Amino acid sequence: MTPLAALVRKDLKLYFSNRRALTITLAAPILIAAFFGAVMGGPPKKPTRVPVAVVDLDKSPVSREIVSAMRADSTFELQELPEPEALALVREGKARAAVVVPAGFGEAAPRALFAGGGPKPGIAIHYDPSQAMALAMVRGLLAEHVMKAVSLAAMGPRGAGGFVMPFTTDTHEVTGRVNAKYNGYAHSFAGMGVQFILFMGIELGVGVLLMRRLGIWKRLRAAPLSRGLLLGSRIVSGTLIASLLLAGIYAAAILVFGVRIEGSVAGFVLIAVAFAVLTSTFGLLIAALGRTPEATRGLAVLATLLLVMLGGAWVPTFVFPEWLQAATLFVPTRWAVDGLEAMTWRGLGFEAALAPVGAMLAFSAVFAAIAIRRFDWEEA
């Protein structure tokens, strides 16, 4: 064990001696995760009102009641404008949609409420295609307000007083712990932590190729050190470095951005270590397959970006098509991101860590076996 400890100690000392590079390695994922977390949710906060423009071409009591109800709705930030100005707001991205109530709506809609009452008037909704998710919400709430105003006009205040929704809904976030709240930073720190630590694995792999170019590996091979011992020392040192970096990234997430390990702490540690092993073996695989440091770095960056993209590091995998969601189960980073999320905001128990850990260690074993078998001690 003495030669292994000496080799690992040498790698750690070399890596942590470059304080500027270490600072950048820690700062980059923290800053980018903070940006993505803020954009994609962050900690629980008051919902943002949806900017919507409304055009009342009818000016009837019914249309005025609809506009009044929309203005009172806390979901909308409403502006009543002429049609050209309303469409311009949508076109410029300053409004999610423009609702146009046509002339004659107040007269035709109450009749159309009953079968055989005549043609149904249409309300046009012009929406921003880049914000298409808001369309369903606007249509749903608009239907509620229109139904109430039209039924009131058709039946009068002595009738039903206007149809209203016969129920209310109570929404509850589902996490592993009671009263735990979703924090969007938990996903962004998992994703960016995985991405940038894999980049560190690339640098470790390229470092091995540079050592080979300088003849260091040949000199080490001259000593009574086996191939497995030399490459194994790189796996151990890479695992320790990746574990410490991930710990630093999550320390910032916990102290500054309110991320919490709501699930098993032991499970979180186990997943972090398994991912660190994955990172170090991935770097070693790069070194074994690469011919030169220059060519390997470009190919490795492309491979890493594909891994983090397919693994859900940038956006959650639930937005993927179903076939792609199934395919990403064969991507090791998917298990890393899902495992870290399971132990943080999902609040799952230790047993939920076993599958991600098993999958990552299986990938690591394959990477290490290929690397040890294929590694050339001299540059081709």
N, C-alpha and C positions, 0 to 999 in steps of 0.2 A: 504493500500500500504506500510505501514511502515514495517511490517514483511517481505514482499517480498523484499523490498530494502535492509533490513538488511541481509537476506540470500544471495542475489546476491552479495552484497559488501564483505561478508565473502568469497564466492567462488573466486571472483576476487583477493582478497588479498592473499589467499592461493596459487592460481595458479602463480601469477606474483612474489611471494616472492622467488621462486626457479629460480634464474637468470641463472644458468648453464643449467637447462633443457629448459628454454625459449630460450636461445641462440642456443642450438642444434635444437630445433623445428623450428626456423627461418632459421638457416644456412643450414640444410639438404636439404630442397626443393630448395633453391636458388642454391646450388652447383650442385645438380643433374640436375636441370632444365638448368643450364648453360652448362653442359656436353651434354645433349640431344639436346639443341638448337644449339650448335656448330656442332654436328654430323649431324643433320637433316636440316641444312640450315643456321641458324643465320641470321644476316642482309644481305642485298644484297651485293654481291661481285663478282669478276671476276670468270667466270666459270672455273672449273678445267679441264685440258686437260686429255683425256682418254688415258692411256697407251696401245698401241697396237703394236704387233710385226708383221712383214711381211716377208714372205719367197718367194723369186723370183727364182723359179726353171726353168723359161723359158728364162730369159735374152734376150728377144726380145725387139725391140723398143716399142711395145705395152705395155709389162709388165713394162718396165722402165718408161714409161709415167704414168702408174697407180701408181707406187711407188712414183714418183716425185710429183704427184698431192696429194697423201695422206700425204706426208711430208710437203707440203705447206698448208695443211688444218689445221687451228688453233684449230680444235676440237681434233686432234690426237697428242699424244706424241709418235712418231713413232721410232721403232728400226728395222733395216733390219738385219736379223740374219739367220744362218742355221736352218733347221727345228728342230733338236733335242733341240737346245738352246731356240728356240721360244716356243716350247711346254713346256719346263721346266719352263719358265717364267710364263706361264699361270697356270701350276700346282702349282707353289709356290705362286700364287696370286699377282705376280708383274706385270702382264699384264692382261687386261680384255679379250683379244682375240688374236689369231694368225691367220693371213690370209695367205694362201698358194696358190700361183699362179702356176699351174702345167706346166710342160714342154709341148711345142707345143701350148700353149694358144694363143700366138700372131698370129699363122698361122690359127688356127681353128675358133677363135672368129669372125674375120671379115667376113668369109664365112657364119657362122651361123646367122649373122645379117639379112640375107635375107631368105625368105621361100625356102626350098629345098636346102639350102647351106650346109647341112651336120649336123652331131650331134653337140650339144652344149657342149663345154668344161665346166667343173665345177671348181669353186674356193672353196676350203675348208676353213671353219672358225671354228677353235677350240676355245671354249670359256669357261670361268670360270662359272660353274653353280651357284655359290653364287652371281655372278654379272650378272645374266641373263638379267636384264633390259638394259644393255649396248649393248646386241646383236642386237636389232632392230636398234639402232642408227648406229652401225658399218655396218650392212647390207645396210641400206639406203644410207649412204654416199659412201660406196664402189660401189654400183650400179651406182651412179652419175658419179664417176670418171672412172669406167670401160666403161660406155656407151660413154663418151666423147672420151676416148682413142681409143676404137674400131671403132667408127664411123669415126674418123679422119683417121685411118688406111684404112678403107674400101673405103672412098670417096676421100681422099686426101685433101690437103689444098685448092684446087680450088672448092671443093664441098661445103658442108655446113660448112667446117672448124671444123667438129666435132660437134655432137649434144650437146647442152647445155640445161640446165633447162630453159624453156621459161618463168619462173616467179620467183619472190623472195617472201619471206614471212616476214612480220613484226609481231613480237610477242609483246603482251601487257598484263601486269598483270591486272586482273580485281579485284578491291577492291571498297569499298564504297565511297572513295574520290579520286578525280583526283590527279595524281602524287604520291599517297600513294604507298609504297612498302611493299611487304610481308616480315615479319621478323619471321624466324623460332623459335626465342625465345618466341614469343607470344603463340605458341602452347605448348611448353615445360613448360612454367611457369603456364599456365592454368592446364595442366595435373598434374604436380608435386605439385602445390598448392592444388588441389583437393585431391590428394593422401595423403599428409602429414597432412592436416587439418582433414581428416577423421581418420587418426591414432590418432590425438589429441582427436577426439570424442570418440575413443575406451578408451583412458586413463581416460576421464571424466566418462565414463560408469563404468569402473573398479573401479574408485574412489568411486562411489556410493556403489558398492558391498563391498568395504573395510570399508566404513562408517557403512554399515549394520552389518558387522562382529564385529565391535567394539561397537555396540549397540547405536551409535549416533542417528540413525534414530528412534529407540524406544524412546529415550529421547525427541527427537523433537516431536514425535507423542503424547507424554504426554502433551505437550503444546497445547493450543487451535489453532492448525494449521491443516488445511485440507490436505488430500492426494494431491489434485490438486495444492494447494499453494506450498507445499514442492517440488513436482516434477516440477511444473512450474518455480520455482526459478532456478532449474538446467537448464531448457531450456533457460531462459533469460541469465543466466551467461555464458552458453556454447555458445550462439549466440554472445554475446559481445566478448568473447575470440577469437572465430573463425573469427569474422569480423576484429579484430585488427591484428591477425596473417596474414590474407589474405592481409590486407592493407600493412603490412610490407614486405611481399613477393613481391607484385607488386610495391612497392616503389623502391626496389632493381632492379626489371625488368626495370622500367622506367629510373632510374638514371644511371644504369651501362650498361644495355644491349639494350637500345634504343627501348624498347617496348613502343608503344603509344596507347592511347585510341582514335582511329580514329572515333569511332561511338559516341553514346550518353553516356555522362558521368553519367547522371541520370540513364540510363539503366544499366550501369556497376555497379553502387552502389546498385541498386535494386537486380541485379543478385547475387552480392556478399553477401548481407544480406540474401537473400533467401537460398543460399547455406549454410550460417552460421546456419540458422534455421534448415536446413536439417541435418547438422552435429550434432547439439546438440540433436535433437530428435533421430537420429541414435544411439548416445551414450546412451541415455536413454532407447531405445529399447533393446540394448545389456544388460544393467543392469537389465531390467525386465525379460529377457529370460534366463539370466545366473544363474547358480546355485552357482558357486564359482568363485572368481576372476581368479584363475589359469586356469580353464577349459574355461572360457569365453574369456580370452585374446587370446588363440590359435585359437578358432573358429572365433572370431571377426577379427583377422588378415587375415585369409583365406577369409572370406566374403568380407573384404575391398579390398583385392587384386583382387578378381573376379569383384567387382564393378568398380575399376579403369581400369582394363584391358578391360572389355566390354564397359566401357564408353568412350574409346578412349583416355585415359590419357597417355598411353605409345606410341601408334601409332595411327594416324588418322583413324577414322572408315571407310573412303572410301576404305581402303585396305581390309576390311572384305568382305566375300561373301555376296551377296545380301540378303539372308535369315537372316544372322546374323545382317546386318545393320538394317533390319526391327525389329528384336527382341530387339535390344538395345534401341529402343524407350521406352521400359518398364523398363529401367535401369536409376535411377535418376541421376547418375553421367554423363551420356551422355548429359543430358540437361544442367548440370553445365558447362562442357567443351565447348559444342557448344555455350552456351550463352556468356561465357567469350571471346571466339574467335570472336563472332559476334560483340561485342562491342570494340574489339581491332583491329586486322589487317583487318577484313572484313569491318569495318567502317559502320555498319548498324545503323539505327535509333532506337529511343526508342520503337517503335512498335515491333521490332524484339526481344526485351527483355521480352515481355509479356508472350509468350508461355513457355520459359524456367522457368520463375518465377512461373507461374501457376502450371506447372508440379512439380517443386520442393516443392512448398507449399502443393500441394495435397499429395505427398509422406510424407511430414513432418506431416501432419494431421493424416494420417494413422499410422505412427510410434508412434506419441504421444498418440493416442487413445489406441493402443495396450499396450504401456508401462504403462499408468496410470491404465488400467484395470488389467494387469497381475503382477504388481510389488508386491512382497512379502516383508513384513517388517522384517521378520526373515529368516535367511539362512536355507535352507532345510537340 
